[in-house]
């Protein structure tokens, strides 16, 4: 395990966080304007937006299933992360010439393929570079920098669209330049090699993982099915009377709450346990749904996006740190593969089903269905505490 530290964090954790800062600055600039871009340029709504986001996550999932497993087998993880960040960045300027849903979908799918290549190997690198007792802190720091970039990205996009109405191309070019900085940052991350005998013994099978982990995997999938994509939720701003150019501002509020509470959530998970923090997070999601569904005011809208930001802060890094805590080091890439894949396939269902329901049956129906699915997932999550556990060496 590398001993070099920066700001009392393992060097790998610091540079992985810096990479995520630049990458999310870039990617969230684009995602924050998607609802406006879809309406103003593509002349489409929630169903198309949910379809694109759902299928994009599905493409990421396909590669997530294999990237971590393959990185475990060849005992190299950095190359997957560099390629993943590079692929996501290089497609962003091509949105300038994308004039229909099919073209945007192709670019978004390619972007998410990059995410699928990098996520599990990168998470494994962070995990293998960090003592087990500090995993919550490490993932919390990574998520905090990730989300800090995600706060600045929509804010910059907001000012660009305010100053230059409908100047989506300026946003795309700016996002591309910032994304390049992220790729460069990851070059400073060092490879971490696991004991080769452990790697040879592990063939990356789900059967190698504990019943506790499998129960957790199922709960993660169900909970993801209940979490409507933020891009779809942002369409709720139109119901309260805001302009399309204002949408990135609400996305910034969501990401600001996300960033502020990410490190707190990580430290809290180390102290009181991952499951309790996850439960708190999904309760925040339910409260956000409640505000959107029953209170049609500016105060409820702002509060809802802030509270849903708390949900993401409490669940995103904790979902991964819990997976790291209940699996062996030699299976860590595989564990993150399945967790990332389960969450992503859940988002596929949530994006397609939620977007269609939102557009054709109404936002209230979509929010109620999401809440019911979330409650079911929470009940299953609680069973992970009594499921047979795996001895971690």
N, C-alpha and C positions, 0 to 999 in steps of 0.2 A: 504494500500500500504506500503510495508516494507520500513523503513527509514535508515537502515544500509547501509553505503556507503564504497566503496573501490576505491581509486583514483578518488573521486568525481563522482562515478557511483554507482547505486544501487547494493548491494551485489549480487543479483540474476543475474543481467546483466553481472557482472564481471565473475562469475563462469560459467555462460552459455557460455560466450565468451571463457574462458579457455578450457572448454570441446570441443568446436568447433575447437579450435586450435589443440588439440591433435587428435581429430577425423579426421579432414581434412588432417593433417600431414600424418596420417595412410592411409586414403582412397585415397588421391591423389597420394601417392606413387604408389599404384596399378593401378589407372586409367592412370597415366602418361606412364606406360610401356605397357598398353593394345595394342596400335597399333603394337609395336615391338613383344609382346607376341603372338598376333594373327598371325602375319606374320611368325615369326621364329618357334613357337611351334605348333600352330594350322593350319598353312598354309592356311590362309583365308584373306579376304580383307575388303573393305569398306562396302559391303552389309551385311556380317556377323556381323561386328562391330556395324553398325547402328542398325541391328536387335536386338542384345543383349542389347545395350544401350536403345533402344526404348521400348522394352518389360520390361526392368528393371524399367524404369520410370513408366510404366503402373502399375506394381505391387505396387510401392510406392503410386501411385494415389488411388488405391483401398482402401488402409488403411488410406490415408490422408482424404478421404471423411468421414470416420467414427471416426477417433481418436480424432479430435478436437471437433466434435459434442458430442461424448460420454464423453470427459473430461469436457465439459460445463455442461452436465446433472448431472454427479456425483460430480462436483465441485472439481475434483482432476486432476492435470495435470502432476505432477512430475513423477509418476509411469510409465506413457506412455513414457516419455522421457528416463528414465533409462532403461526400457526394450528395447526401440528402439536402443539406443546406444550399449547396450550389445549384441543384436542380430547381428548387423552389424559387430561388432568386432570379435565375436566368429567364424564367417565363414571364415575369411581371411587366416588363415594358410592352409585351405583345397584346395586352388588353387594349392598347391604343387602336389596334386595327380589328378588334373583335366587335362585330356589329349585330350579332344574334346570339340566342341562347346556346346554340350548339358550340359556337366558337368559345364563348365564355366557359362553358362546361369543360371543354377540352383543356383549356388553360388551368382551370381550377383543379381538374383531375391530376394534371401533371404536377402542380404545386403540392398536392396532397400525397402523391407518390413519393416526393422528396421527404415529406413528413414521415411517411411510413418507413422509409429507409433509415431515418436518423433516430427516431424517438427511443426505441427499445435499446439499441446499442449505446446511445448517449446516456440514458438513465442508468444502464448497467455500469458505465464508466464513472458516473457520479457516485453510485452505490459502492463500487469497489474501491473508490478513492477515499471513502469516509468510514470511520468507526461506526459500528452498528448503533451505538447509543446516541450518535449525532445525526442519524439519517434524516430525522424530521427537520432539524435545523438546516442541513445541506439542501434538501429538496425545497424547503421553505425559502431559502435564499435564492435558489435558482428560479423559483416561481415568482419571487418578488421582483427580480431584475427583468424577467420575462414580461411581467405585467406592467412594470414601469415603462418599458418600451411600448406596451399596448395602450398606455395612457397618453403618451406623447404622440403616438401615431395618429389616432383619431383627432387629437387637438390640432395638430398641424393640418390634417385634412380639412377640418372645420374652417380654419382661417383661410386656407387656399380657396375653398368654395365660397366663402363669404366675400373675399377680395375679388375672386375671378369666378363668378357664377357658372356652373356647369363645366368648369375646367378640369374634367376628370383626367385628361391626359397628363396634366402637370402633376397630379397626385401619383399616377402610375410611374412616371420617370423618377420622381423624388423617392418613391418607395424602392425602386431598383437600386439607386445609388446607396441608400442606407443598408439595404440587404447585403451588398458586397462587403461592407465593413464587418458584418456578422460572420461571413465565411472566413475572412482573414483572421478574426479573433479565435476561431476554433483551431487554427493551425498551432496555437500555443498550448493546446491540451495534449498531455502525454498519454501514450497507450498504457494500459494496465493489463498485465498478463496473469491469468489464474494458473495455479499449479497444474501442469500439463497432465498429470495422472488423473486429477479430478475431472478434467475436460474429457479425457478418453473414456472415463467411466459413464459420463453423462451423454446419452444419445438424444436428449431433448424431448422426452416423451411426457405427455400430460400425466401419465400414470406414475411418473416419478414424484409428482407433487402431492401434497397431503390433501386429505378430505376437507380440512379447514380451508385450504387455498381454493379448492374447487367450489366450495360453498360460497366463498367470497367472490369468485369469478362470476358465478351465476347472479349474485346480488348486484355486482357492478354492471352487468348487462341490463338487468331490469331497471335499475336506477337511471341508467343512461337513456333508456327508452322513454322515461318520464320527463327528462330534461329537454324542453324545447330549445332549438338553436337560438342563440342570442340575435342572429340576423333576422329571424322571424319575429321575435319579441319586439325588436326595434320598430316594426311596422305599427305597433300600438301607439307610437307617437302621433301618427296621423289621426287617430281617433280623438285625440285631445286638441288637435288643431295646429300642430307645429308644421313648419315647412320642411321639405326634403333636405335642404342644406343644414338643418338643425340636428339631423339624426346623428352625425358623428359626435356631437356634444354629449348626447345621452350615452353613447357608447363609451365616451371618455369617463363619465361619471361611474359607470359600471366597472371599468378597468381601474379607476382610481381607488375605489373601495377594495377591489381585488388585490391591488398592489400593497395597500396599507396593511391589510390583515394577513398577507401571505406568510411573512416570517413569524408573526404572532401565532398563526395556526400551526406552523411547523414545530415551534417550541412547545406549544400546548399539547400537541400530539405526543411529544417525547415525555411529557409529565403525566398526563391523565389517560393516555392511550388513543390509538388511532380511531377505534370504533366510535368512541364518544364524540370525537371531533367530527367524524363523518356524519353522525346523527344530527349534531348541531347544524352542520352545513345544509343538509337536506330539509331540515325544519325551516331554515331561511328561504329555501326555494319555495316551499309551500306558502310561506307568508307573502313572498313576492307575487306568486300566482293569485293569492287572495286579494292583494291590493289592486292588481291589474283587472281582476274580474269584477270587483264590486265597487271600486271607487274611481270615477272617471274625472280626475282633476290633475293639475300640474304637480301638486304636492305628492299625491299618490304615485304619479308617474316617476318623479325623481326618487322618492323613497323606495319604490319597487326596484329600480335599476341598481340603487346602492345596496339594497338587501340581497339581490341576486348576485351582486359582486362579492358579498360576504359568503354566499353559498359556494361560489367558485373558489374563493380563497381557502375555505375550510375543507374542500373536497379534492381539489386537483392534486396538489402535492401529497396530501395525506393518502389518497388512493394508491399512489406509487410507493410511499414510504412503508405502508402497511404490507404491501406485496413483498417488499424487500425484507421486512422483519420476519415473515413467516415462511421464507424459502432459503435454501442453501446457496452459498456463493456460486457454485458451479452451475446452478440452474437459474441464476438471477436474470440473465438475458431472456431465457424462455418464459420466466414468470412475468416479466414486463411485456413480452410479446403478447401473451394471452390477455393480460389486463388491459393493455392499450387496444388490442383487437376487440375485446368484449365491449369496452366503452365506445369504441368507434362504430361497431355494428349497431349498438343501441342508438347512437346518434343518427345512423342511416335510417332506422325505423322512425325515430322521432322527427327527423327532418322531412322525410317524404310524407309520412302519415300526419304529422303535426301541421306541416305547411298546407297540405290539401284540406285538412279539417278547418284550419284557420280561414282559408279563402272561401270555402264552399258551405261550411256549416256554422262559421262564426268563431271569433276568438274565445268566447266564453266556453264553448264546447271543447275546444282544443286545450284550454287551461284546466278544465275539470278532469278530462281524461288523463292529462299529464300528472295531476295531483294524485289521482287514484293509483296509477302505476307506481309513482314514487313511494306511496305508503306501503305497497306490496313489497317493493324492493327493500325498504327499511326493515320490515319484519324479517326478511331473509337475512339481512346483514347482521341482525342481532344473534342469529343462530351460529354465526362464525365463532362466537365466544364459547360455545359449548361443543363445537365440532372437534374431532380428534386432531391433535396438532403434530407438527413435524419437528423433530429435534434439529436445532440449528447449531452447526459446528463452526 
